[in-house]
């Protein structure tokens, strides 16, 4: 007898019936299939169930003691989490000082340490090591690794070649750090400007453009070199999170698209990802009544996961849930039930359950009771094993000391800067203020966030340095005193550049923009995340960068000073803030000189 997190389990028990062969995942050869089937036969039920989960761990080395591991798992170190639960994978974060990321060399050491823990315990299987490195605001590993523009910026470039190159570089750098799966690209079509969780993570509001760029990134991630030097892509969030008005981290969004609208708007990028051979598709914690009127989240919906994704679309790759810690999937069922429902729906792997012991035992209990057959478990485990072999994780689980020669190289950074230089979008330039005749007298002020999760967001300072101007950050919600200081500083400036991020929900930022305009000094407003800010402030000169990282601020500086001509074109419509049906700047807008 054995226990997992205090719950009783019975080793070796299985449901009636032989193991069923899984459909071969896309791109798996006979060697991968044979290895997976042979490996499966030697695994206990507990080891199989472990493969169905992806764990989040605390600590920057495999042997680092962190209270987060003790709180969640009852052990001290990341390695002990792996040795106790034998998960199929782990995921890295950088949201706080106790997560997993300091720098690329440290990440590589962590990856190697966790692989040693996995290979020395349980079924001796290497881990799928994953992260969310989309570019833009979803960036887990920052400089000195190469940093990437937001997907919507890539959409503004209209460059499929650039999208492929970005994914190629991103994948190579991740693999050098021991990360063999990226939860990217985002295949959502951001059809709702008020979407609180997708926004600039999406390539476009146009399904055709999004589809083209999704396929290009899948190709770049997976096919740009030997399997041991590339990563699995995971197109997300199926069946499409782009029209959400609720954040699935905090609630359960309802997507009101008709089935026909879904087929025309949301489906095409996922079909494109499947056609491109994506290894993985990630589910969405959303309800789509036109596809399944039951009210279940898509993650737990058999009509969506099996009927549409597996059946209609013929997808035989690995399906992974979005995080099971999110409120969108936890509103209707207890945590022990959710993994069982996901498996019944057709999902293969569950990401970050809030209590891994409860989740594992929920699945084990379902097998012991006969609710789930062991053959159903085997189907998902075979897909996961085939993926590990196909992606070269079995052949080469360790990093091999490639960080210094691969991550953040001058060649990589130059290539991404060249792409980003095609993304800055000039929406309005009524007084022909741009390009600036002289940037030395520029005041750069507005949005910054030194407490941004993972690392500080300080685009005001970065841009002022690039321009040779004066920096006066006013934060994410400027006070009356900060606005007064900015107005005073504007009096001594030739031109004011004000950075904005989220004007719709920030009256203080709108007050800052209005106060600066009232000074009579020329004002350039720049939305540095979602491009929809021009709907909430009437400024004669508006620019969109879609992101605030240094690579985007460098491109912006070149455009403002005339070193390059702006090439970006809006990949979305920008409506008026007081009337969503009145379009201020239409898809394709982009001035140049």
Secondary structure, DSSP 4 states (H G I P E B T S, - for coil): -EEETTEEE-TT---SSPPPPPPPPTT--HHHHHHHHHHHHT--HHHHHHHTEEEE---SSTT-B-HHHHHHHSSSBHHHHHHHH--SEEEE--SSTTSS-S-HHHHHHHHHHHHHHHHTSTT--PPEEEE---BTTB-SS-TTSPP---HHHHHHHT-HHHHHHHHHHHHHHHHHTT--EE---B------TT-SSSGGGSS-S-HHHHHHHHHHHHHHHHHSS-GGG--EEEEEEET--TT-SS-TTTS-EE----HHHIIIIIHHHHHHHHHTT-SEEEE-SEE-TTT-TT---GGG-HIIIIIIIIIIS---SEEEEEETTSHHHHSSS-HHHHHHHHHHHT--EEE--SSHHHHHHHHHHHHHHTSS-HHHHHHHHHHHHHHHHHTTTTT--S--S-HHHHTT-HHHHHHHHHHHTTT-EEEEETT--PSPS--TTEEEEE--BTT-TTS-B-HHHHHHHHHT-EEEE--SS--HHHHHHHHHHHTT-SEEEEEES-GGG-HHHHHHHHHHHHTTSEEEEEE-SSGGGGGG---SEEEE-S--SHHHHHHHHHHHHTSS------SS-EEETTEEEEEEE-TT--B--
